[in-house]
């Protein structure tokens, strides 16, 4: 049996003070090496910006491919023979382009931090490793087509490797996901945007990243929304996940020992997890964990705020980034008849969007704030409404995970009742669900709903409206059958009882 392939990392310090990580590993008949550089503006093809943890992750990815027999040495770029010109290298020009977009020098307004982070990811991980060694005037249509083909081929290789059992990770150690058509199109758009400016600066005569050959067909995603009973089930399950004490506490509370009663009192005050309760009571964490298990409380459940996350997504239609960025000072609940949220929204003329709150949503927010205070959390105007375990900003990924957990519980309940399972539930699903219910509740006042959710145009709202019309008019098939029955009755080919006839006429009317 062959020995599993292993590898090593040798760290070297370069003349400019940065490091280079040399990955050495064995393949049948050879011991190749791959060099990854720490310097930001690296034009060797590695992309630059590597550190030791990321280099170890990349070594693991390479070894996984070697074990499956699908590793290929990176292609060495062809030597550049063109005469030097005044055109700058792609790498510094691309970073200057991004900084100009951040500052607002390019475009109608400065881009948001989330958009800037997305551009940095596109450049550092995908674009610069390919184009980094070229000058602007060396980038032509052939090279751009090769970039498109390379990214599509790379995505296919990652999918094949994972299907074969390879455990691949990105630089941050997260599970590596192959790029889909939409993501590859974003990379091409990024390159095209940079080269648009190169044309403006007269480094290029035309943009080689534009044209029919650079297009990628992106299948339109199937987007849906929840039925009202499905939404109610998800919100109830989110509430249940916030309930630290067991459902039968009122009946079983009298049977608790004194120690269990003290632990239960801490839970009712909003303390989260065994560590916080142990510190409050002066007990060891293991003792508190023992009592929690005896009481039927899930140890380590920790986070409290699942209900308000589901409520804000489902009853206010917030984007998940808006939910995570929401500060307590932006919540206006002092006026029951005019409760609202003030959301920073660049798509509105004033830059601020006011979202009206329903009475039930106001109650959910008040209950959430009360739990935060009882847990000893800060609830000042600058504090986040939805906080992570440390009182800071909750990540979008964590908010989506919390929603997915509630949806999984709802699925179990629906299937147990013999009902169909939910579609894939994401924060955007909840946003579309809110739009559908808001349209029904407000007699299809599209303009008002657009203002609530911050749509610059009516495209998404009307898309939900079109789907909603299909759901509302579910009786069309029954009316169709009724007309056929009526025709048969007129020709005497089918007897229709009087009671049925009256229902037919009522349905057709």
Secondary structure as UniProt FT lines:
FT   STRAND          7..13
FT   TURN            15..16
FT   STRAND          19..25
FT   TURN            28..29
FT   STRAND          33..37
FT   HELIX           52..68
FT   HELIX           90..103
FT   HELIX           113..121
FT   HELIX           122..127
FT   HELIX           128..131
FT   TURN            132..133
FT   HELIX           136..138
FT   HELIX           141..163
FT   TURN            164..165
FT   TURN            171..172
FT   HELIX           181..200
FT   TURN            201..202
FT   TURN            208..209
FT   HELIX           212..214
FT   HELIX           228..242
FT   TURN            247..248
FT   HELIX           249..252
FT   HELIX           253..255
FT   HELIX           258..269
FT   HELIX           273..281
FT   HELIX           285..295
FT   TURN            299..300
FT   HELIX           306..316
FT   HELIX           320..325
FT   HELIX           328..330
FT   STRAND          331..332
FT   TURN            336..337
FT   STRAND          340..344
FT   TURN            346..347
FT   STRAND          352..356
FT   HELIX           359..374
FT   TURN            375..376
FT   TURN            381..382
FT   TURN            389..390
FT   HELIX           396..416
FT   TURN            417..418
FT   HELIX           427..441
FT   TURN            442..444
FT   HELIX           446..453
FT   HELIX           459..472
FT   TURN            473..475
FT   HELIX           476..491
FT   HELIX           498..508
//
